[in-house]
Amino acid sequence: MTGVEPILQTHALLPPGPILSNQRPKTSDSVESRRSKASQRRMTPARRIYYFLGLPVLQALIRLLTSTYRVEAVISAERIEPFIKDGTVCAPCYWHQHQVVGSMLIRSWVQRGFKACFLVSGSVDGEVPERIARAWGAEVIRGSANESGALALRDMQRMMKNGYSIVTTADGPRGPKYEFKAGAVLMARIAGVPIIPIACAAEHAWYLNRWDDFMVPKPFSRLVLAIGQPYPIPADAPLDQLESHRLAVQEAVMSLMRESEQVLKEVRA
């Protein structure tokens, strides 16, 4: 059985209803129902206060840090223009490691009218990214392929029908690093939208000691970003042939990353 079949088999059995409401009863649409049963962390009153007080500080630090970055080039920036100008739906994807730079790029598109919807983990740790994304003017879906893949897939389909492009970290939320998940391919196939590969390179960066080697570019670091050719997934592609598309998109992101690193080397030379 492939990784996409369990999601596809349960997709038709799901009840309708969004998860974007401020009211969150403990149903299949609530964030609480989508959190890992293995984790004991929950959104307690104390944690809510902590996030409420700490979020403005974090947002200010992010704005300050990203304002120092020097974007030397955005390779093939013209590839996203039709999706911004015409409001065409797509599926931008980048590695979890590149979340800081990738979301910075998406935010610049949102400021120009791009309708973005981020897929954010249903865990407690996803509360802060959700609030930051909403502050940018984007929408958010909570969930992941690991814990609530069918529910998240249903919500992604609904948001795309409403004109929103779904932004995902293609190897998240738990990796392995640089391995494109089948869920993003299945989503693009069902919705009939192209995947937009994105990658980047940073001159100087901190790398966190975790599964994805999460990258935080240092202040005043030079950046190079790259946008790949839109990759459509044929609507009639059989499930047993989706693996070839998954590998093709995975290689597209890796190729863009290598291209970004090469351009950055030339800029520094």
C-alpha positions, 0 to 999 in steps of 0.5 A: 500500500502506498502512502497516499492510499489511506488518505484517499480511502478515507477522504470520501467519508469525512463530514463537511465543515471548516476548521477555521472558526474561532469556536473549536469544539472537540470534533474532527474539525477542532485543532485539539482532535488533530494533535498527536495522542502521543504528546501530553502538551496541551493548550493550557491557560498558562500557555495561552498567556505565555503566547499572548505576551510573547508573540508580539516580542517574537513578531518584532524580532522577526521583522527586525531580523528579516529587514536586515537580509539582503536578497541578491537574486530571486531566480525565475521570479517571473514564474509566480507572476501569473498566479499573483496577477490572475489569482490562479491557484497553485501549491508552493512547496519548500523544505522545512529547513527553509521555513524562515526564508520561504515564508518571507517570500510568500509574505511578499506575495501576500502583500501583492494580493496572493491568496495564501493558506499555510498548512501548519502542524496541529500540535501546540507548537503550531499556535505561534506560526498560525497567529503569525501567518494570520497577522500577515493576511494569510489563512491557515489549516491545522493538521499534518499527514502524520496525525490528520492527513485525510482531514487536512486534505479535505480542508485544503480542497475546500480552501483551493476551491475558494481561490487559496493556494496551499503553502506546505513544507514538503518534508515536514513536519517530521521528515526525513529531511529533503524527502518530498511527502506524497500528500502534497502530490495527492493534493495537487492531483485531486485539485488539478493545481500545479506544484511550485517548487521553492528553494533558497541559500543563505550566506551565513546562517544558524542551523538548529540541532534538530531533524531538519537542520532548521536554518535561520539566516544571520543578520545582514546575510545575503540570500538567493531564492529560486522559484521552479517551473510549475509542475502539474500532476495529471488528474488521471495519474494512477496512484501507483504512478504518483511515486514518479511525480513525487521523485520528480518534484523532490529533485526539482526542489533539490536542483533549485537549492543547488542552483541558489547555492551556486548563484550565491557563490558567484555573488560572493566571489 
